[in-house]
Amino acid sequence: MKNDEWETYEAKEEDKAFEHLTKTLQQIEDARVVYIDDFIPEGEEESDQILKKR
């Protein structure tokens, strides 16, 4: 493999790795979404809860 071919191959592999990392980070961010309805006891309303964002 010539030097130019290697640099092109290496750049493509870096792009793939970056895309994979970006996708993984997006999945982590999506997993952090929490819906308050999941934690409100039955019979109470959202306005009865004290919400704190971390």
Jmol script that loads the backbone (N, CA, C; Angstrom):
load data "model"
ATOM      1  N   MET A   1       0.859  -1.178   0.000  1.00  0.00           N
ATOM      2  CA  MET A   1       0.000   0.000   0.000  1.00  0.00           C
ATOM      3  C   MET A   1       0.902   1.237   0.000  1.00  0.00           C
ATOM      4  N   LYS A   2       0.632   2.143  -0.890  1.00  0.00           N
ATOM      5  CA  LYS A   2       1.412   3.372  -0.972  1.00  0.00           C
ATOM      6  C   LYS A   2       1.065   4.293   0.184  1.00  0.00           C
ATOM      7  N   ASN A   3       1.932   5.244   0.419  1.00  0.00           N
ATOM      8  CA  ASN A   3       1.738   6.182   1.518  1.00  0.00           C
ATOM      9  C   ASN A   3       0.428   6.952   1.380  1.00  0.00           C
ATOM     10  N   ASP A   4       0.113   7.438   0.176  1.00  0.00           N
ATOM     11  CA  ASP A   4      -1.127   8.186  -0.050  1.00  0.00           C
ATOM     12  C   ASP A   4      -2.351   7.310   0.196  1.00  0.00           C
ATOM     13  N   GLU A   5      -2.259   6.043  -0.257  1.00  0.00           N
ATOM     14  CA  GLU A   5      -3.376   5.121  -0.036  1.00  0.00           C
ATOM     15  C   GLU A   5      -3.571   4.862   1.449  1.00  0.00           C
ATOM     16  N   TRP A   6      -2.468   4.720   2.172  1.00  0.00           N
ATOM     17  CA  TRP A   6      -2.542   4.462   3.607  1.00  0.00           C
ATOM     18  C   TRP A   6      -3.179   5.644   4.330  1.00  0.00           C
ATOM     19  N   GLU A   7      -2.783   6.854   3.975  1.00  0.00           N
ATOM     20  CA  GLU A   7      -3.350   8.046   4.605  1.00  0.00           C
ATOM     21  C   GLU A   7      -4.847   8.142   4.326  1.00  0.00           C
ATOM     22  N   THR A   8      -5.268   7.809   3.097  1.00  0.00           N
ATOM     23  CA  THR A   8      -6.688   7.826   2.755  1.00  0.00           C
ATOM     24  C   THR A   8      -7.439   6.773   3.564  1.00  0.00           C
ATOM     25  N   TYR A   9      -6.869   5.575   3.640  1.00  0.00           N
ATOM     26  CA  TYR A   9      -7.479   4.482   4.418  1.00  0.00           C
ATOM     27  C   TYR A   9      -7.590   4.883   5.887  1.00  0.00           C
ATOM     28  N   GLU A  10      -6.523   5.446   6.418  1.00  0.00           N
ATOM     29  CA  GLU A  10      -6.496   5.861   7.818  1.00  0.00           C
ATOM     30  C   GLU A  10      -7.549   6.942   8.092  1.00  0.00           C
ATOM     31  N   ALA A  11      -7.696   7.894   7.178  1.00  0.00           N
ATOM     32  CA  ALA A  11      -8.689   8.955   7.325  1.00  0.00           C
ATOM     33  C   ALA A  11     -10.100   8.381   7.313  1.00  0.00           C
ATOM     34  N   LYS A  12     -10.348   7.403   6.438  1.00  0.00           N
ATOM     35  CA  LYS A  12     -11.672   6.775   6.381  1.00  0.00           C
ATOM     36  C   LYS A  12     -11.964   6.028   7.674  1.00  0.00           C
ATOM     37  N   GLU A  13     -10.973   5.344   8.218  1.00  0.00           N
ATOM     38  CA  GLU A  13     -11.156   4.615   9.470  1.00  0.00           C
ATOM     39  C   GLU A  13     -11.418   5.583  10.625  1.00  0.00           C
ATOM     40  N   GLU A  14     -10.730   6.709  10.632  1.00  0.00           N
ATOM     41  CA  GLU A  14     -10.963   7.730  11.652  1.00  0.00           C
ATOM     42  C   GLU A  14     -12.385   8.280  11.547  1.00  0.00           C
ATOM     43  N   ASP A  15     -12.854   8.502  10.322  1.00  0.00           N
ATOM     44  CA  ASP A  15     -14.218   8.983  10.111  1.00  0.00           C
ATOM     45  C   ASP A  15     -15.238   7.975  10.634  1.00  0.00           C
ATOM     46  N   LYS A  16     -14.996   6.684  10.360  1.00  0.00           N
ATOM     47  CA  LYS A  16     -15.899   5.642  10.853  1.00  0.00           C
ATOM     48  C   LYS A  16     -15.926   5.619  12.374  1.00  0.00           C
ATOM     49  N   ALA A  17     -14.747   5.728  12.973  1.00  0.00           N
ATOM     50  CA  ALA A  17     -14.650   5.716  14.433  1.00  0.00           C
ATOM     51  C   ALA A  17     -15.367   6.928  15.028  1.00  0.00           C
ATOM     52  N   PHE A  18     -15.195   8.086  14.398  1.00  0.00           N
ATOM     53  CA  PHE A  18     -15.852   9.295  14.878  1.00  0.00           C
ATOM     54  C   PHE A  18     -17.377   9.174  14.776  1.00  0.00           C
ATOM     55  N   GLU A  19     -17.865   8.634  13.658  1.00  0.00           N
ATOM     56  CA  GLU A  19     -19.306   8.440  13.482  1.00  0.00           C
ATOM     57  C   GLU A  19     -19.849   7.485  14.547  1.00  0.00           C
ATOM     58  N   HIS A  20     -19.110   6.409  14.811  1.00  0.00           N
ATOM     59  CA  HIS A  20     -19.533   5.441  15.822  1.00  0.00           C
ATOM     60  C   HIS A  20     -19.580   6.102  17.202  1.00  0.00           C
ATOM     61  N   LEU A  21     -18.562   6.875  17.524  1.00  0.00           N
ATOM     62  CA  LEU A  21     -18.518   7.569  18.810  1.00  0.00           C
ATOM     63  C   LEU A  21     -19.665   8.561  18.935  1.00  0.00           C
ATOM     64  N   THR A  22     -19.929   9.305  17.880  1.00  0.00           N
ATOM     65  CA  THR A  22     -21.032  10.272  17.885  1.00  0.00           C
ATOM     66  C   THR A  22     -22.366   9.568  18.108  1.00  0.00           C
ATOM     67  N   LYS A  23     -22.568   8.445  17.442  1.00  0.00           N
ATOM     68  CA  LYS A  23     -23.807   7.680  17.591  1.00  0.00           C
ATOM     69  C   LYS A  23     -23.939   7.145  19.014  1.00  0.00           C
ATOM     70  N   THR A  24     -22.843   6.644  19.566  1.00  0.00           N
ATOM     71  CA  THR A  24     -22.852   6.126  20.930  1.00  0.00           C
ATOM     72  C   THR A  24     -23.176   7.229  21.931  1.00  0.00           C
ATOM     73  N   LEU A  25     -22.579   8.393  21.760  1.00  0.00           N
ATOM     74  CA  LEU A  25     -22.863   9.515  22.659  1.00  0.00           C
ATOM     75  C   LEU A  25     -24.325   9.946  22.569  1.00  0.00           C
ATOM     76  N   GLN A  26     -24.887   9.930  21.366  1.00  0.00           N
ATOM     77  CA  GLN A  26     -26.296  10.276  21.193  1.00  0.00           C
ATOM     78  C   GLN A  26     -27.180   9.262  21.910  1.00  0.00           C
ATOM     79  N   GLN A  27     -26.833   7.987  21.834  1.00  0.00           N
ATOM     80  CA  GLN A  27     -27.603   6.951  22.517  1.00  0.00           C
ATOM     81  C   GLN A  27     -27.547   7.149  24.030  1.00  0.00           C
ATOM     82  N   ILE A  28     -26.384   7.551  24.542  1.00  0.00           N
ATOM     83  CA  ILE A  28     -26.245   7.812  25.975  1.00  0.00           C
ATOM     84  C   ILE A  28     -27.117   8.996  26.375  1.00  0.00           C
ATOM     85  N   GLU A  29     -27.077  10.063  25.592  1.00  0.00           N
ATOM     86  CA  GLU A  29     -27.914  11.228  25.882  1.00  0.00           C
ATOM     87  C   GLU A  29     -29.395  10.867  25.840  1.00  0.00           C
ATOM     88  N   ASP A  30     -29.808  10.073  24.847  1.00  0.00           N
ATOM     89  CA  ASP A  30     -31.200   9.663  24.736  1.00  0.00           C
ATOM     90  C   ASP A  30     -31.622   8.824  25.938  1.00  0.00           C
ATOM     91  N   ALA A  31     -30.715   8.024  26.452  1.00  0.00           N
ATOM     92  CA  ALA A  31     -31.023   7.157  27.590  1.00  0.00           C
ATOM     93  C   ALA A  31     -31.191   7.957  28.871  1.00  0.00           C
ATOM     94  N   ARG A  32     -30.674   9.161  28.916  1.00  0.00           N
ATOM     95  CA  ARG A  32     -30.772  10.001  30.110  1.00  0.00           C
ATOM     96  C   ARG A  32     -32.122  10.687  30.249  1.00  0.00           C
ATOM     97  N   VAL A  33     -32.965  10.596  29.230  1.00  0.00           N
ATOM     98  CA  VAL A  33     -34.274  11.238  29.278  1.00  0.00           C
ATOM     99  C   VAL A  33     -35.144  10.501  30.299  1.00  0.00           C
ATOM    100  N   VAL A  34     -35.680  11.249  31.227  1.00  0.00           N
ATOM    101  CA  VAL A  34     -36.542  10.670  32.260  1.00  0.00           C
ATOM    102  C   VAL A  34     -37.884  11.398  32.211  1.00  0.00           C
ATOM    103  N   TYR A  35     -38.943  10.625  32.194  1.00  0.00           N
ATOM    104  CA  TYR A  35     -40.272  11.213  32.174  1.00  0.00           C
ATOM    105  C   TYR A  35     -40.830  11.243  33.587  1.00  0.00           C
ATOM    106  N   ILE A  36     -41.243  12.418  34.027  1.00  0.00           N
ATOM    107  CA  ILE A  36     -41.730  12.599  35.387  1.00  0.00           C
ATOM    108  C   ILE A  36     -42.962  11.732  35.649  1.00  0.00           C
ATOM    109  N   ASP A  37     -43.742  11.454  34.627  1.00  0.00           N
ATOM    110  CA  ASP A  37     -44.925  10.615  34.809  1.00  0.00           C
ATOM    111  C   ASP A  37     -44.567   9.225  35.330  1.00  0.00           C
ATOM    112  N   ASP A  38     -43.350   8.787  35.062  1.00  0.00           N
ATOM    113  CA  ASP A  38     -42.912   7.472  35.528  1.00  0.00           C
ATOM    114  C   ASP A  38     -42.707   7.443  37.045  1.00  0.00           C
ATOM    115  N   PHE A  39     -42.587   8.605  37.673  1.00  0.00           N
ATOM    116  CA  PHE A  39     -42.262   8.663  39.094  1.00  0.00           C
ATOM    117  C   PHE A  39     -43.338   9.309  39.956  1.00  0.00           C
ATOM    118  N   ILE A  40     -44.427   9.764  39.363  1.00  0.00           N
ATOM    119  CA  ILE A  40     -45.500  10.391  40.138  1.00  0.00           C
ATOM    120  C   ILE A  40     -46.389   9.294  40.715  1.00  0.00           C
ATOM    121  N   PRO A  41     -46.544   9.280  42.042  1.00  0.00           N
ATOM    122  CA  PRO A  41     -47.421   8.268  42.643  1.00  0.00           C
ATOM    123  C   PRO A  41     -48.855   8.421  42.137  1.00  0.00           C
ATOM    124  N   GLU A  42     -49.557   7.324  42.072  1.00  0.00           N
ATOM    125  CA  GLU A  42     -50.936   7.333  41.599  1.00  0.00           C
ATOM    126  C   GLU A  42     -51.772   8.244  42.493  1.00  0.00           C
ATOM    127  N   GLY A  43     -52.586   9.074  41.889  1.00  0.00           N
ATOM    128  CA  GLY A  43     -53.450   9.990  42.630  1.00  0.00           C
ATOM    129  C   GLY A  43     -52.846  11.365  42.808  1.00  0.00           C
ATOM    130  N   GLU A  44     -51.568  11.532  42.554  1.00  0.00           N
ATOM    131  CA  GLU A  44     -50.940  12.839  42.669  1.00  0.00           C
ATOM    132  C   GLU A  44     -50.747  13.427  41.278  1.00  0.00           C
ATOM    133  N   GLU A  45     -50.531  14.721  41.234  1.00  0.00           N
ATOM    134  CA  GLU A  45     -50.312  15.390  39.953  1.00  0.00           C
ATOM    135  C   GLU A  45     -48.898  15.945  39.905  1.00  0.00           C
ATOM    136  N   GLU A  46     -48.491  16.285  38.710  1.00  0.00           N
ATOM    137  CA  GLU A  46     -47.140  16.815  38.530  1.00  0.00           C
ATOM    138  C   GLU A  46     -46.902  18.056  39.359  1.00  0.00           C
ATOM    139  N   SER A  47     -47.913  18.902  39.530  1.00  0.00           N
ATOM    140  CA  SER A  47     -47.755  20.131  40.300  1.00  0.00           C
ATOM    141  C   SER A  47     -47.528  19.842  41.783  1.00  0.00           C
ATOM    142  N   ASP A  48     -47.807  18.630  42.248  1.00  0.00           N
ATOM    143  CA  ASP A  48     -47.573  18.261  43.640  1.00  0.00           C
ATOM    144  C   ASP A  48     -46.115  17.863  43.896  1.00  0.00           C
ATOM    145  N   GLN A  49     -45.369  17.682  42.839  1.00  0.00           N
ATOM    146  CA  GLN A  49     -43.993  17.200  42.957  1.00  0.00           C
ATOM    147  C   GLN A  49     -43.009  18.369  42.924  1.00  0.00           C
ATOM    148  N   ILE A  50     -41.905  18.207  43.622  1.00  0.00           N
ATOM    149  CA  ILE A  50     -40.817  19.178  43.562  1.00  0.00           C
ATOM    150  C   ILE A  50     -39.797  18.614  42.588  1.00  0.00           C
ATOM    151  N   LEU A  51     -39.544  19.356  41.535  1.00  0.00           N
ATOM    152  CA  LEU A  51     -38.630  18.872  40.501  1.00  0.00           C
ATOM    153  C   LEU A  51     -37.283  19.570  40.619  1.00  0.00           C
ATOM    154  N   LYS A  52     -36.241  18.804  40.597  1.00  0.00           N
ATOM    155  CA  LYS A  52     -34.892  19.359  40.598  1.00  0.00           C
ATOM    156  C   LYS A  52     -34.140  18.744  39.432  1.00  0.00           C
ATOM    157  N   LYS A  53     -33.480  19.573  38.690  1.00  0.00           N
ATOM    158  CA  LYS A  53     -32.693  19.088  37.566  1.00  0.00           C
ATOM    159  C   LYS A  53     -31.236  19.018  38.002  1.00  0.00           C
ATOM    160  N   ARG A  54     -30.599  17.904  37.686  1.00  0.00           N
ATOM    161  CA  ARG A  54     -29.190  17.733  38.050  1.00  0.00           C
ATOM    162  C   ARG A  54     -28.306  18.440  37.086  1.00  0.00           C
TER     163      ARG A  54
END
end "model"
wireframe off; spacefill off
backbone 0.3
color backbone group
